[in-house]
């Protein structure tokens, strides 16, 4: 067990070290500074601009940037919807997988478009290789969309007073070509060299040790899994996701996948400091995020490594921890660490079944997605945290009598209204969706495999995962129904683009204002005191929004079975 804990510490440390250096590189990329890879990637970018007719030097306002984002995403959705509805006759379908139903295609297309990858189908039987390749493409562009939006926000605060906030297409292209693609190649090589398949052949026919004949699905797994984690997407090539031995063959690949799904969210926090030349601010933000992350991770590791007391009472040896739903090649500690990292970061991939974790571990997984700003996904983690900075600046200014300013820009009523709408929209989608489903038994109760408190947690988890663009699930839920496909599809759309447009709109409004130099009356936002204030605002909003729902689910389940 001590070795498992050392493995967790090693994963976090390596992620942090890589994240700092990667953050400097990302800041240079978005800041148009020379990098050592320019000679390799500049020709590829120029070719894309020539073919597409894009002028990367054209400056856009925040509205033009957001319009570009929405229009190109709409085109990708239409293509995805068409491919999934017609995959049976399209090429690269050696296993003969059928077309998706319209409601499932609607949900899947939206889910991969918005960086959620909520999968209401089993990967190896639900889609063809051609569909998998397009879904892999969406995993690149969805991550780059969030990163490009974040770059717009960066530029808004670097320039003193401006309406020119860069070019969405240029930030997007750089995110794919210079960051996501080269890292994915490295990760895919590590995975394929450790046993993940990389082929377009159909199912393999093997003979098991018992002499039974069986078919084993395979495909371009290594490439798919690489961007699945680097882009904080999380969609599994196989239904079991990273618990599947071909997606995650051994502890080396487990560490690799764990590190790479966290490095870009880490790096973007440090990129903010390098880009704005305010490294103290980035460390303050990272410290708040890490405190929140550890507050959720440590209890989960303890819960899962201590084992299930009810099973222990039956005379079963639980020295390995609570191993239900977990892989022995990873262990309970590493699985518990993954369960919070993947929900905090919005990756949503799993190397164990969250539905099988202890009730309070499930609660922490829910809270990680409900809070939705500790590290977060590619780009959107910073955008979500930015909303809480605005709220904390305004509240702190009122409390201490100082001007509510952030990076030299005064926070006024318009920015506060947008911030409150974005902050409250997330719990609104989760709670309304869960309430409607619980009220309508045909759509809710009859799709559950578990009754009572855990069944409620399954419904709550599904809408929380959708609204947080996470994609993981309590898989006792029969979610491939028209109700679940359509309702979560709508939540996915709204919860993706409103939390992107809102922060960028605030940044755009602030960028137009006159820059106010720092003075004795300015509220400092790069101090431990302000970091604590921001954390308090985050926790207060989460507690007021979600405590009743969490009480009805995992807390009630814990009291029901483990309070004696």
Steps between C-alpha positions, in 0.01 A plus 500: 500500500788738574626433148161599360507831690851568372369438149233767550753751631730424206217553249404838648862617523583405141181667380588822682856513364389435142211745543728790591725455196204434271329812635798713394488347152123557467537862611765550231275340237201724580728800548652456150848455639760284331514137610737217412224327298415791268688358203298179522150639561497835321486346149207278606311800637566705186369214283178482706449876469553492124255213449233646729540861395546613861695814571666429836605865538144630498407617849152419635282643774373264769168471316669410173717242675196336658306506171792323331503241778127428475484479120789258461367284783162485327665367183681230698173397667319456167783284366506286814123452495510389136789255552346334805164457325663340195805315634374157391569573130790742543858365472717350779230286657655150498288380796172607336381732779152642429383859466414690815142598576428873449478577873823313578679664204375840624639436848831354381568774244434774755689318773826472306455850356485659846796311653274284720502160325201373695464159337159335497640224279779243534799616297605176333146403392334840465714673238711412197868584458399785270275642770776449758737702281253786473438486874877514545504811279233654723716427803772717347277788396286506815811535716644763267170693512526540877868591478437760229223661705738513796766665282247773411454563873878512550537764231219710647701551818845537344409805293413806706195625307389331179217341305737285293519161671693288256368254245305193612603298195866577557489411870306186411745389231800560725334299778464198271821517297749622762363350824248216470632318192870463595417397856247246369761340276733449797225356721367273223850358452526421874161329499558297183842384623332373817231296326218732389392404146555730204335331204207525261442125487180355643452277802777257581413130548680340791487185708486550876700291749185296567480420128202726431486687169436874527516823307692802634422848372790722402567806283698828501488503879835662589435814293145534634600460866787750471280797407221367721716590799712788374187685390317418827235330287473157663310305237595132501579302187355205694195501724708436812710809423845499666408201713528299174834318467549619140442866589709483815713183503719550808610732779738685266218593266283580799757753624540637148129550451463648848780751442404606150137569585619749764797670334312743274260621773805548726696667221226748412497635856873570473460626143276774638782619726763485226274670243396789727837511680318439829639170619400567860136514385529165323654338809218641714243352264684168486521486880123551539429235238743256662350550846158418357639202308673353804194557720312266267782256414634417846161382640442287188838331531433431868146373434604263222822369658325425832258266325129443541423432870186301414705259290770483768237400756417201280853369555645612165862617491492873407868586531504605131217746566153523353572313177147468362500656152879549500787343308761311701776630270433856624388449861256690719719805572584580137136443402382739773749763383380461142134528608550856629753613240266400218199677656687811612665541161186411300672218312237248605708194414502219754738222600245366749122510528387809694166331564687248721692748716405565861205742543711792626751440221211533257404822676849642446487405132171685475637803686803515270265544203255725683778743595647462150790746531787316673738471200208422267513403133721637223446876513159491662650432844655848498177649362293342779745613767498851351129528579572438868784752493255764378254410777773495764642836386159664518408353839844575645484856374168553675630344822821702532393819328741474209437542131402164346767469233669210326825557311435871471138479387206604715231238561154652464137389493500364143793267564347387829169413337670286237714330764198416716306362203791271408563394862134410564428347160712194581298394810178597322560248221602225742218541750217564253603205283524268802171622646308448175644152455425399859144633465433302181540126582474392135814700424681468834418220744440235235847555350677435832663174602530617861206629706499746788774747579755350262249511216451871565879543495511335157255755358674791674839380376382480138382861489799621703737326259316651204496853639867482598592368151654201675350186352558248778200322649352285772449219254214325674292736287332385177572825320450410133138616483344793312449690827857467622650558155299815426491654850871459564574611143325831566684539832828426323448777246392765749763412760781514246449826318342728760793452745739580212315799359432652844864532618620611156222764496613626841861510382396684185303760696788550743753530217311802364525686830770744597794336670537606863856477637540317829485726806464474876126468456522206261391159623792264446395173336830311515511453876419207727220705656325550167562136409323397820214738415460348156497149649236610752278637222538178301410280796213724612330494160553123471362435850192716454430350159566132551493399867129394499547285190821338628324430831225309319757291314842391625473642853170321561649179356798528734272547801275214391773236473798619703363696798448193721 
